[in-house]
Amino acid sequence: MKTKRLIIAIALLGCSSALFAGNCVNDLFKAAAQLPDAEKITLNPFVTGLIKPFVPEMKGINSMDIIDAEFITEKDYSRLEKMIFRCNGDGYETAISSNEENELSRIFMKIEKEKIREVVIVSLDKDEISLIRIKGNIDPKQVGELVKDKE
């Protein structure tokens, strides 16, 4: 009986810690937004709905968040770099990855039911970070057509 209670307690503890644990991308965006010179732009579903009739490439996109911060410190660079590496996995697939000296670039995608639900573009330089997060219900064929049209 005690073993059963112990197993249930451990399972509940595991579930509660998963509920309170942050999503790595959310944590990254929060950290970048709190930097001293951070500029943030948010296009909520209402705004993207107004744009869609004029920009057919926005089909399937529900919202966008953009953060740009310049003049970051070495301490902030190290902290953000660790957060970016933590996002490998955590429900996101790494589509593109580039590591150069003091430069880190990633494109993460969250795919569910054969639709792209989220695209996160990260560019971290030694003194600057840029983040773009696109949420929606995007058909991968649409992205392929966009790339094909731009070639």
NORRADA-V87315 format. One record per pair of residues at least 24 apart in sequence whose ideal C-beta (glycine too) atoms are under 7 Angstrom apart, sorted by the first residue. I is the first residue (numbers start at 0). J is the second residue. D is the distance in whole Angstrom. If there is no record, write none. Layout:
BEGIN
i:I j:J d:D
i:I j:J d:D
END
This chain:
BEGIN
i:22 j:89 d:7
i:23 j:82 d:7
i:23 j:85 d:5
i:23 j:86 d:4
i:23 j:89 d:5
i:24 j:86 d:6
i:24 j:91 d:7
i:24 j:119 d:5
i:24 j:132 d:7
i:26 j:82 d:6
i:27 j:79 d:7
i:27 j:82 d:5
i:27 j:83 d:7
i:27 j:86 d:7
i:27 j:130 d:7
i:28 j:64 d:6
i:28 j:66 d:6
i:28 j:130 d:6
i:28 j:132 d:7
i:30 j:78 d:7
i:30 j:79 d:6
i:30 j:82 d:6
i:31 j:66 d:5
i:31 j:68 d:6
i:31 j:79 d:7
i:31 j:128 d:5
i:31 j:130 d:6
i:32 j:66 d:6
i:34 j:68 d:4
i:34 j:71 d:6
i:34 j:75 d:6
i:36 j:68 d:6
i:36 j:69 d:5
i:36 j:70 d:5
i:37 j:66 d:6
i:37 j:68 d:4
i:38 j:67 d:5
i:39 j:66 d:5
i:40 j:65 d:4
i:56 j:145 d:6
i:58 j:141 d:6
i:59 j:135 d:5
i:59 j:136 d:5
i:59 j:137 d:4
i:59 j:138 d:6
i:59 j:141 d:6
i:60 j:133 d:6
i:60 j:135 d:4
i:60 j:137 d:7
i:61 j:134 d:5
i:61 j:135 d:4
i:62 j:134 d:5
i:63 j:131 d:7
i:63 j:132 d:7
i:63 j:133 d:5
i:64 j:132 d:4
i:65 j:131 d:5
i:66 j:130 d:5
i:67 j:129 d:5
i:68 j:127 d:7
i:68 j:128 d:5
i:69 j:126 d:7
i:69 j:127 d:5
i:70 j:126 d:6
i:71 j:126 d:6
i:71 j:127 d:6
i:71 j:128 d:6
i:76 j:123 d:7
i:76 j:125 d:6
i:79 j:123 d:6
i:79 j:128 d:6
i:80 j:123 d:6
i:83 j:121 d:6
i:83 j:123 d:6
i:91 j:119 d:7
i:101 j:125 d:4
i:114 j:138 d:6
i:115 j:139 d:6
i:115 j:142 d:7
END
